[in-house]
Amino acid sequence: MSTSPAHPFLTPRRLVAVASLAAAGLLVAALLALLAAPALANTSCGTVNGVRVSAHGVSCTTAKTVYRDDQNGHKPHGWVCSASLRQCSKGHLGSGESVFWAPSQSQGQGQGQGQGQQQQ
């Protein structure tokens, strides 16, 4: 008489396979959640002294503070800024945490067009 396992379906090999599939599913779900994270998207933070400020990976409060510090001649601690690129980045340019700025339409090249649109 041979002895058969109490649960022939639940062999150690099958349990390992099921656990591996469950772990892979959790990993895929976590990666999808990271890709959809709003902190990784560019966020418009409004204007500071007529200049549009955007944040990427940082809060709008931080973005505006970094922009103001840079414009006032204070190097924001831990940030690298480039006036020609109109951006500051945490650590080095091109990193994930960045602040961008651009003149609003009422400034710079769009000034004449903006005044013309207001008169219409």
Kinemage of the C-alpha trace (Angstrom):
@kinemage 1
@onewidth
@group {chain A} dominant
@subgroup {mainchain}
@vectorlist {calphas} color= white
{ca met a 1} P 0.000 0.000 0.000
{ca ser a 2} L 1.476 3.338 -1.005
{ca thr a 3} L 1.005 6.475 0.991
{ca ser a 4} L -0.425 9.416 -0.856
{ca pro a 5} L -0.092 13.008 0.299
{ca ala a 6} L -3.055 14.492 2.128
{ca his a 7} L -3.380 17.193 -0.536
{ca pro a 8} L -2.015 15.879 -3.834
{ca phe a 9} L -2.571 19.246 -5.545
{ca leu a 10} L -0.479 21.274 -3.042
{ca thr a 11} L 2.974 19.939 -3.712
{ca pro a 12} L 6.013 22.032 -2.698
{ca arg a 13} L 6.812 22.726 -6.337
{ca arg a 14} L 3.317 24.096 -6.982
{ca leu a 15} L 3.386 26.212 -3.830
{ca val a 16} L 6.646 27.830 -4.967
{ca ala a 17} L 5.139 28.530 -8.404
{ca val a 18} L 2.030 30.153 -6.904
{ca ala a 19} L 4.114 32.270 -4.527
{ca ser a 20} L 6.359 33.378 -7.411
{ca leu a 21} L 3.359 34.425 -9.515
{ca ala a 22} L 1.881 36.353 -6.598
{ca ala a 23} L 5.184 38.176 -6.003
{ca ala a 24} L 5.487 39.025 -9.704
{ca gly a 25} L 1.950 40.407 -9.699
{ca leu a 26} L 2.707 42.626 -6.705
{ca leu a 27} L 5.872 43.876 -8.380
{ca val a 28} L 3.993 44.812 -11.555
{ca ala a 29} L 1.320 46.606 -9.507
{ca ala a 30} L 3.979 48.572 -7.611
{ca leu a 31} L 5.725 49.594 -10.833
{ca leu a 32} L 2.448 50.770 -12.366
{ca ala a 33} L 1.696 52.803 -9.248
{ca leu a 34} L 5.111 54.480 -9.463
{ca leu a 35} L 4.633 55.327 -13.126
{ca ala a 36} L 1.285 56.926 -12.399
{ca ala a 37} L 2.536 58.933 -9.410
{ca pro a 38} L 1.508 62.612 -9.695
{ca ala a 39} L 4.777 63.758 -8.098
{ca leu a 40} L 6.595 62.703 -11.259
{ca ala a 41} L 4.471 64.920 -13.491
{ca asn a 42} L 5.151 68.581 -14.213
{ca thr a 43} L 2.931 70.759 -12.059
{ca ser a 44} L 2.100 74.372 -12.838
{ca cys a 45} L 2.610 76.404 -9.660
{ca gly a 46} L 1.273 79.762 -10.839
{ca thr a 47} L 3.353 82.907 -11.158
{ca val a 48} L 5.972 84.675 -9.058
{ca asn a 49} L 6.489 88.320 -10.029
{ca gly a 50} L 4.871 87.639 -13.419
{ca val a 51} L 6.959 84.531 -14.162
{ca arg a 52} L 5.322 81.111 -14.531
{ca val a 53} L 6.896 78.521 -12.231
{ca ser a 54} L 6.554 74.744 -12.715
{ca ala a 55} L 7.658 71.899 -10.458
{ca his a 56} L 8.750 68.363 -11.306
{ca gly a 57} L 9.043 66.004 -8.347
{ca val a 58} L 8.840 68.779 -5.719
{ca ser a 59} L 6.023 70.716 -4.092
{ca cys a 60} L 4.942 74.103 -5.441
{ca thr a 61} L 6.038 75.739 -2.180
{ca thr a 62} L 9.553 74.370 -2.670
{ca ala a 63} L 9.542 75.353 -6.355
{ca lys a 64} L 8.586 78.954 -5.606
{ca thr a 65} L 11.118 79.195 -2.757
{ca val a 66} L 13.941 77.861 -4.958
{ca tyr a 67} L 12.957 80.244 -7.782
{ca arg a 68} L 12.824 83.279 -5.458
{ca asp a 69} L 16.160 82.398 -3.822
{ca asp a 70} L 17.833 81.995 -7.213
{ca gln a 71} L 16.427 85.267 -8.538
{ca asn a 72} L 17.539 87.118 -5.402
{ca gly a 73} L 21.124 85.910 -5.898
{ca his a 74} L 21.072 83.319 -3.123
{ca lys a 75} L 22.217 79.866 -4.160
{ca pro a 76} L 19.538 77.475 -2.919
{ca his a 77} L 21.299 74.865 -0.737
{ca gly a 78} L 21.660 71.569 -2.598
{ca trp a 79} L 20.336 72.973 -5.884
{ca val a 80} L 22.108 73.691 -9.180
{ca cys a 81} L 20.588 76.499 -11.245
{ca ser a 82} L 21.031 77.588 -14.855
{ca ala a 83} L 19.639 80.937 -15.961
{ca ser a 84} L 20.044 80.053 -19.651
{ca leu a 85} L 18.046 76.823 -19.225
{ca arg a 86} L 15.589 78.558 -16.883
{ca gln a 87} L 15.714 75.725 -14.392
{ca cys a 88} L 17.086 74.566 -11.057
{ca ser a 89} L 17.607 70.907 -10.206
{ca lys a 90} L 18.278 69.152 -6.921
{ca gly a 91} L 21.816 67.749 -7.000
{ca his a 92} L 22.592 68.154 -10.704
{ca leu a 93} L 20.845 69.471 -13.805
{ca gly a 94} L 18.530 66.896 -15.268
{ca ser a 95} L 17.797 65.111 -12.011
{ca gly a 96} L 14.252 64.083 -11.143
{ca glu a 97} L 13.569 67.034 -8.830
{ca ser a 98} L 13.449 70.218 -10.896
{ca val a 99} L 11.989 73.710 -11.002
{ca phe a 100} L 11.343 75.369 -14.371
{ca trp a 101} L 10.295 78.916 -15.147
{ca ala a 102} L 9.236 80.897 -18.185
{ca pro a 103} L 8.039 84.452 -18.698
{ca ser a 104} L 4.274 84.734 -18.696
{ca gln a 105} L 2.642 85.907 -21.941
{ca ser a 106} L 2.524 89.483 -20.681
{ca gln a 107} L 6.349 89.555 -20.586
{ca gly a 108} L 9.078 89.228 -23.165
{ca gln a 109} L 8.181 88.380 -26.770
{ca gly a 110} L 4.501 87.862 -26.034
{ca gln a 111} L 4.111 91.382 -24.591
{ca gly a 112} L 2.855 93.045 -27.768
{ca gln a 113} L 0.524 90.166 -28.527
{ca gly a 114} L -0.818 90.147 -24.966
{ca gln a 115} L -1.641 93.865 -25.105
{ca gly a 116} L -3.317 93.409 -28.484
{ca gln a 117} L -5.463 90.614 -27.110
{ca gln a 118} L -6.538 92.745 -24.154
{ca gln a 119} L -7.751 95.531 -26.465
{ca gln a 120} L -9.981 93.220 -28.526
